[in-house]
Amino acid sequence: MSENEKIERRFLSLEVRAASEDGKMYVEGDAAVFNQETVIGNWFREMVKPGAFKRVLSEKPDVIAAYNHDWSIVLARTTNGTLTLEETPSGLKYRAEINPNDQQAVSVYEKVKRGDVPQASFAFSVRAETWVNPD
């Protein structure tokens, strides 16, 4: 990422859940949903369109799942296969495999499982955007 690229963060009430399968723990859910208008800080409205992630996902980026955007609490990563991202007709889905030997990651898993953390957020930089003035 260049110095001029701004990282944007969105904190939304999106689906998130804790799951276990084959003896492994996962945190999974929606990172973004399509065609749903969101008001950002009472300044503007934003809507993510289908296909928004297609190009970047095809480039197999190094994406990190971090609790509260804190890079000292890394849950999973695409480059080592512990984080999967998939664009579906409804939005961007993620699945983070939790390391059972990482107490911070297990703690996050347990918070999600119990419902203490029922939402997810995502951070991104925008390559292209369209601004529309409402009539």
ROSE-4610 file (N, C-alpha, C; in Angstrom, 1 decimal, always signed):
// ROSE-4610
residu = [M/M/M/S/S/S/E/E/E/N/N/N/E/E/E/K/K/K/I/I/I/E/E/E/R/R/R/R/R/R/F/F/F/L/L/L/S/S/S/L/L/L/E/E/E/V/V/V/R/R/R/A/A/A/A/A/A/S/S/S/E/E/E/D/D/D/G/G/G/K/K/K/M/M/M/Y/Y/Y/V/V/V/E/E/E/G/G/G/D/D/D/A/A/A/A/A/A/V/V/V/F/F/F/N/N/N/Q/Q/Q/E/E/E/T/T/T/V/V/V/I/I/I/G/G/G/N/N/N/W/W/W/F/F/F/R/R/R/E/E/E/M/M/M/V/V/V/K/K/K/P/P/P/G/G/G/A/A/A/F/F/F/K/K/K/R/R/R/V/V/V/L/L/L/S/S/S/E/E/E/K/K/K/P/P/P/D/D/D/V/V/V/I/I/I/A/A/A/A/A/A/Y/Y/Y/N/N/N/H/H/H/D/D/D/W/W/W/S/S/S/I/I/I/V/V/V/L/L/L/A/A/A/R/R/R/T/T/T/T/T/T/N/N/N/G/G/G/T/T/T/L/L/L/T/T/T/L/L/L/E/E/E/E/E/E/T/T/T/P/P/P/S/S/S/G/G/G/L/L/L/K/K/K/Y/Y/Y/R/R/R/A/A/A/E/E/E/I/I/I/N/N/N/P/P/P/N/N/N/D/D/D/Q/Q/Q/Q/Q/Q/A/A/A/V/V/V/S/S/S/V/V/V/Y/Y/Y/E/E/E/K/K/K/V/V/V/K/K/K/R/R/R/G/G/G/D/D/D/V/V/V/P/P/P/Q/Q/Q/A/A/A/S/S/S/F/F/F/A/A/A/F/F/F/S/S/S/V/V/V/R/R/R/A/A/A/E/E/E/T/T/T/W/W/W/V/V/V/N/N/N/P/P/P/D/D/D]
num = [1/1/1/2/2/2/3/3/3/4/4/4/5/5/5/6/6/6/7/7/7/8/8/8/9/9/9/10/10/10/11/11/11/12/12/12/13/13/13/14/14/14/15/15/15/16/16/16/17/17/17/18/18/18/19/19/19/20/20/20/21/21/21/22/22/22/23/23/23/24/24/24/25/25/25/26/26/26/27/27/27/28/28/28/29/29/29/30/30/30/31/31/31/32/32/32/33/33/33/34/34/34/35/35/35/36/36/36/37/37/37/38/38/38/39/39/39/40/40/40/41/41/41/42/42/42/43/43/43/44/44/44/45/45/45/46/46/46/47/47/47/48/48/48/49/49/49/50/50/50/51/51/51/52/52/52/53/53/53/54/54/54/55/55/55/56/56/56/57/57/57/58/58/58/59/59/59/60/60/60/61/61/61/62/62/62/63/63/63/64/64/64/65/65/65/66/66/66/67/67/67/68/68/68/69/69/69/70/70/70/71/71/71/72/72/72/73/73/73/74/74/74/75/75/75/76/76/76/77/77/77/78/78/78/79/79/79/80/80/80/81/81/81/82/82/82/83/83/83/84/84/84/85/85/85/86/86/86/87/87/87/88/88/88/89/89/89/90/90/90/91/91/91/92/92/92/93/93/93/94/94/94/95/95/95/96/96/96/97/97/97/98/98/98/99/99/99/100/100/100/101/101/101/102/102/102/103/103/103/104/104/104/105/105/105/106/106/106/107/107/107/108/108/108/109/109/109/110/110/110/111/111/111/112/112/112/113/113/113/114/114/114/115/115/115/116/116/116/117/117/117/118/118/118/119/119/119/120/120/120/121/121/121/122/122/122/123/123/123/124/124/124/125/125/125/126/126/126/127/127/127/128/128/128/129/129/129/130/130/130/131/131/131/132/132/132/133/133/133/134/134/134/135/135/135]
x = [+0.8/+0.0/+0.9/+0.5/+1.3/+1.0/+1.8/+1.6/+0.3/-0.1/-1.3/-2.6/-2.5/-3.8/-4.2/-5.5/-6.1/-6.8/-6.6/-7.3/-8.6/-9.7/-11.0/-11.5/-12.3/-12.8/-14.3/-15.0/-16.5/-16.8/-17.6/-18.1/-19.6/-20.0/-21.4/-21.9/-23.2/-23.8/-24.0/-22.9/-23.0/-23.0/-23.4/-23.4/-22.0/-21.9/-20.6/-21.0/-20.3/-20.6/-19.4/-19.4/-18.3/-18.8/-17.9/-18.3/-17.1/-17.5/-16.4/-16.7/-15.7/-15.8/-14.5/-14.6/-13.4/-12.4/-12.9/-12.1/-11.4/-11.7/-11.1/-12.2/-11.7/-12.6/-12.5/-13.6/-13.7/-14.6/-14.2/-15.1/-15.4/-16.6/-17.0/-18.3/-18.5/-19.6/-19.5/-20.3/-20.3/-19.3/-18.4/-17.5/-18.1/-18.9/-19.7/-20.9/-21.9/-23.1/-23.3/-23.9/-24.2/-25.5/-25.6/-26.9/-27.6/-26.9/-27.5/-26.9/-27.7/-27.2/-26.9/-25.7/-25.2/-24.9/-25.4/-25.0/-23.7/-22.7/-21.4/-21.2/-21.3/-21.0/-21.9/-23.1/-24.0/-23.4/-22.4/-21.8/-22.2/-22.3/-22.6/-23.2/-23.8/-24.3/-23.4/-23.3/-22.4/-23.2/-22.9/-23.5/-22.4/-22.1/-21.2/-21.9/-21.5/-22.1/-21.5/-22.4/-21.8/-20.7/-19.7/-18.5/-17.4/-17.7/-16.7/-15.4/-15.4/-14.2/-13.6/-14.3/-13.9/-12.4/-12.0/-10.6/-9.6/-9.8/-8.8/-8.7/-9.8/-9.7/-9.0/-9.2/-8.5/-7.0/-6.5/-5.1/-4.5/-5.3/-4.9/-4.1/-4.7/-4.0/-3.7/-2.8/-2.4/-3.4/-4.4/-5.4/-5.3/-5.4/-5.3/-6.6/-7.1/-8.2/-7.7/-7.9/-7.4/-8.6/-8.6/-9.6/-9.5/-10.6/-10.7/-9.7/-9.3/-8.2/-6.9/-6.7/-5.5/-4.5/-3.5/-2.5/-1.8/-1.9/-1.3/-2.2/-3.4/-4.3/-4.8/-3.9/-4.1/-4.8/-6.0/-6.7/-6.4/-6.2/-6.0/-5.5/-5.0/-4.4/-4.6/-4.8/-5.1/-3.8/-2.7/-1.5/-1.0/-1.5/-1.2/-2.4/-3.5/-4.6/-5.6/-5.3/-6.2/-7.4/-7.3/-8.5/-8.9/-10.2/-10.8/-11.8/-11.8/-12.7/-13.4/-14.7/-15.5/-16.5/-16.6/-17.7/-18.8/-20.0/-21.2/-22.2/-23.3/-24.4/-24.8/-24.7/-25.1/-24.0/-22.8/-21.7/-20.4/-19.5/-18.2/-18.3/-18.0/-18.0/-16.5/-16.3/-15.0/-15.1/-14.0/-13.9/-12.5/-12.3/-11.0/-10.9/-9.8/-9.5/-8.7/-9.2/-8.7/-7.6/-6.4/-5.3/-5.6/-5.7/-6.1/-4.9/-3.7/-2.6/-2.4/-3.2/-3.2/-4.3/-4.0/-5.0/-5.9/-5.2/-6.0/-7.0/-6.6/-7.6/-8.7/-8.4/-9.4/-10.3/-9.8/-10.6/-11.6/-11.2/-12.1/-13.1/-12.7/-13.7/-14.8/-14.4/-15.3/-16.3/-15.8/-16.6/-17.7/-17.2/-18.2/-19.2/-18.7/-19.6/-20.6/-20.3/-21.2/-22.1/-21.8/-22.6/-22.2/-21.0/-20.5/-20.0/-19.6/-19.1/-20.0/-21.1/-22.0/-21.9/-20.8/-20.7/-19.2/-19.0/-17.7/-17.5/-16.3/-16.0/-14.9/-14.7/-13.6/-12.9/-11.7/-10.9/-10.5/-10.3/-10.0/-9.5/-8.9/-8.5/-9.3/-9.7/-10.5/-9.7/-9.8/-9.1/-10.0/-11.3/-12.2/-13.5/-14.1/-15.3/-16.1/-17.4/-18.3/-19.2/-19.2/-20.0/-21.2/-22.4/-23.6/-24.3/-24.7/-25.5/-26.9/-27.6/-29.0/-29.8/-30.9/-31.8/-32.8]
y = [-1.2/+0.0/+1.2/+2.2/+3.4/+4.4/+5.4/+6.3/+7.1/+7.3/+8.1/+7.4/+6.1/+5.3/+5.4/+5.7/+5.8/+4.5/+4.0/+2.9/+3.3/+2.8/+3.1/+1.9/+2.2/+1.1/+1.3/+0.2/+0.2/-0.8/-0.2/-1.0/-1.1/-2.3/-2.6/-3.8/-3.9/-5.1/-6.1/-6.9/-7.9/-9.3/-10.3/-11.6/-12.1/-12.6/-13.3/-14.4/-15.5/-16.6/-17.4/-18.2/-19.1/-20.5/-21.3/-22.6/-23.6/-24.8/-25.8/-26.9/-27.4/-28.5/-29.3/-30.6/-31.4/-31.1/-30.7/-30.4/-29.1/-28.2/-26.9/-25.9/-24.7/-23.6/-22.5/-21.9/-20.9/-19.7/-18.5/-17.4/-17.0/-16.9/-16.7/-15.8/-15.2/-14.3/-13.5/-12.4/-11.4/-10.3/-10.0/-8.9/-7.6/-7.8/-6.7/-7.3/-6.5/-7.0/-6.0/-6.6/-5.8/-5.1/-4.0/-3.3/-2.9/-2.7/-2.2/-0.9/+0.2/+1.5/+1.7/+2.3/+2.5/+4.0/+4.6/+6.0/+6.0/+6.7/+6.8/+8.1/+8.0/+9.2/+10.4/+10.2/+11.3/+12.2/+11.7/+12.6/+12.1/+10.8/+10.3/+8.9/+8.5/+7.2/+6.4/+5.1/+4.2/+2.9/+2.4/+1.1/+0.3/-0.9/-1.8/-2.6/-2.5/-3.2/-4.6/-5.5/-6.8/-6.7/-7.5/-7.5/-6.6/-5.9/-4.9/-5.6/-6.9/-7.6/-8.5/-8.7/-9.7/-9.5/-8.3/-8.2/-8.4/-7.8/-7.9/-9.3/-10.0/-11.4/-12.3/-12.0/-12.7/-12.5/-11.4/-11.2/-11.9/-12.6/-13.4/-12.5/-11.5/-10.5/-11.1/-10.5/-10.9/-10.1/-10.7/-10.1/-10.7/-9.9/-10.3/-10.1/-11.1/-10.9/-10.6/-9.4/-8.9/-8.5/-8.8/-8.4/-6.9/-6.2/-4.8/-4.0/-4.5/-3.9/-3.8/-4.6/-4.6/-5.7/-5.3/-6.2/-7.0/-6.7/-7.5/-8.7/-8.7/-9.8/-10.4/-11.0/-11.6/-12.9/-13.1/-14.3/-15.3/-14.8/-15.6/-14.7/-15.4/-14.7/-15.5/-14.8/-15.5/-16.2/-15.6/-16.2/-17.5/-17.8/-19.1/-20.0/-19.6/-20.5/-20.5/-19.7/-19.8/-18.8/-17.9/-17.0/-17.2/-17.5/-17.6/-16.5/-15.9/-14.8/-15.3/-15.1/-15.5/-14.4/-14.0/-13.1/-13.9/-13.7/-14.5/-13.5/-13.9/-13.0/-11.9/-12.3/-11.3/-10.5/-10.8/-10.0/-10.8/-10.3/-10.9/-11.7/-13.0/-13.9/-14.2/-14.4/-14.7/-15.9/-16.6/-17.7/-17.7/-17.5/-17.5/-18.7/-19.5/-20.7/-20.2/-20.5/-20.1/-21.0/-20.5/-21.3/-21.6/-22.9/-23.3/-23.1/-22.8/-22.5/-21.0/-20.2/-18.7/-18.3/-18.0/-17.7/-16.5/-15.5/-14.3/-14.7/-15.5/-15.9/-16.8/-17.7/-18.5/-17.6/-16.6/-15.7/-15.0/-14.5/-13.9/-14.9/-16.1/-17.2/-17.4/-17.4/-17.6/-16.4/-15.2/-14.0/-14.1/-14.5/-14.6/-15.7/-16.8/-18.0/-17.6/-16.9/-16.6/-15.4/-14.7/-13.6/-12.2/-12.2/-10.9/-10.0/-10.6/-9.9/-10.4/-9.7/-10.2/-9.5/-8.7/-8.0/-8.1/-7.7/-7.7/-6.4/-6.1/-4.8/-5.2/-4.3/-4.5/-3.2/-3.3/-2.2/-2.4/-1.3/-1.4/-0.1/-0.2/+1.0/+0.9/+2.0/+2.1/+2.4/+1.6/+1.9/+2.8/+2.6/+3.4/+3.5/+4.7/+4.9/+5.9/+5.9/+6.8/+7.5/+8.8/+9.7/+10.1/+10.0/+10.4/+11.4/+12.5/+13.5/+13.2/+13.0/+12.7/+13.8/+13.5/+14.5/+15.0]
z = [+0.0/+0.0/+0.0/-0.8/-0.9/+0.3/+0.5/+1.6/+1.4/+0.1/-0.2/+0.0/+0.1/+0.3/+1.7/+1.8/+3.2/+3.5/+4.7/+5.2/+5.8/+5.3/+5.8/+6.6/+7.7/+8.5/+8.6/+8.6/+8.8/+9.9/+10.9/+12.0/+11.8/+11.5/+11.2/+12.0/+12.1/+12.7/+11.7/+11.4/+10.4/+11.1/+10.4/+11.0/+11.3/+12.5/+12.9/+13.9/+13.8/+14.7/+14.9/+16.0/+16.3/+15.9/+15.3/+14.8/+15.1/+15.2/+15.2/+14.2/+13.6/+12.6/+12.6/+12.5/+12.5/+13.6/+14.8/+15.9/+15.8/+14.8/+14.7/+15.0/+15.5/+15.8/+14.7/+14.4/+13.4/+13.9/+13.5/+13.6/+12.1/+11.8/+10.4/+10.4/+9.2/+9.0/+7.8/+7.8/+6.7/+7.0/+6.1/+6.3/+5.7/+4.6/+4.0/+3.3/+3.2/+2.5/+1.3/+0.2/-1.0/-0.9/-1.7/-1.9/-0.6/+0.4/+1.7/+2.0/+1.9/+2.2/+3.7/+4.0/+5.3/+5.5/+6.5/+6.8/+7.6/+7.1/+7.7/+8.4/+9.8/+10.6/+10.3/+9.9/+9.5/+8.4/+7.7/+6.7/+5.3/+5.1/+3.8/+3.9/+2.8/+2.7/+1.7/+2.1/+1.3/+1.0/-0.2/-0.6/-1.4/-1.0/-1.6/-2.7/-3.9/-5.0/-5.3/-5.8/-6.1/-7.1/-6.9/-7.7/-7.1/-6.0/-5.5/-5.1/-4.7/-4.2/-5.2/-6.4/-7.4/-7.8/-8.2/-8.7/-7.6/-6.4/-5.4/-4.9/-4.8/-4.4/-5.4/-6.7/-7.7/-7.7/-7.0/-6.9/-5.7/-4.9/-3.8/-2.8/-2.3/-1.4/+0.0/+0.7/+2.0/+3.0/+3.4/+4.3/+5.7/+6.6/+8.0/+8.7/+9.5/+10.4/+11.7/+12.2/+13.5/+14.4/+15.6/+16.5/+16.8/+16.5/+16.7/+15.9/+14.8/+13.9/+14.6/+15.6/+16.4/+15.9/+15.2/+14.6/+15.7/+16.9/+17.9/+18.3/+17.8/+18.0/+16.7/+16.0/+14.7/+14.9/+14.2/+14.3/+13.2/+12.0/+10.8/+9.7/+8.6/+7.5/+6.2/+5.1/+3.9/+3.3/+3.5/+2.9/+3.5/+4.7/+5.3/+5.3/+4.7/+4.5/+5.7/+6.7/+7.9/+7.8/+6.8/+6.6/+5.1/+5.0/+3.6/+3.4/+2.2/+1.8/+0.6/+0.5/-0.7/-0.9/-2.2/-2.6/-3.0/-2.4/-2.7/-3.2/-3.7/-4.2/-3.2/-1.9/-0.8/-0.3/-0.5/+0.1/+0.2/+1.0/+1.3/+2.5/+2.4/+3.6/+4.0/+5.3/+5.8/+6.7/+6.8/+7.8/+8.3/+9.6/+10.3/+11.1/+10.8/+11.7/+12.9/+14.1/+15.3/+15.8/+16.1/+16.6/+18.1/+18.4/+19.8/+20.7/+20.2/+21.1/+21.3/+20.8/+20.9/+21.9/+23.1/+24.1/+23.7/+23.1/+22.7/+21.6/+20.7/+19.6/+20.2/+21.1/+21.7/+22.5/+23.2/+23.9/+23.0/+21.9/+20.9/+20.5/+20.1/+19.7/+20.8/+22.1/+23.2/+23.3/+23.1/+23.2/+22.1/+20.9/+19.8/+20.0/+20.5/+20.8/+21.8/+22.8/+23.9/+23.5/+22.4/+22.0/+22.5/+23.2/+23.7/+22.5/+21.5/+20.3/+19.1/+18.8/+17.8/+16.4/+16.3/+15.0/+14.5/+13.3/+12.7/+12.0/+11.7/+10.9/+10.0/+9.0/+8.0/+7.7/+7.3/+6.9/+5.4/+4.7/+3.3/+2.7/+1.6/+0.8/-0.5/-1.0/-2.2/-3.4/-4.5/-5.7/-6.6/-6.6/-7.4/-6.7/-6.7/-6.1/-6.9/-6.7/-7.4/-6.4/-6.5/-5.6/-6.4/-5.8/-6.4/-5.5/-6.0/-5.3/-5.4/-4.3/-4.4/-4.9/-5.6/-6.2/-5.1]
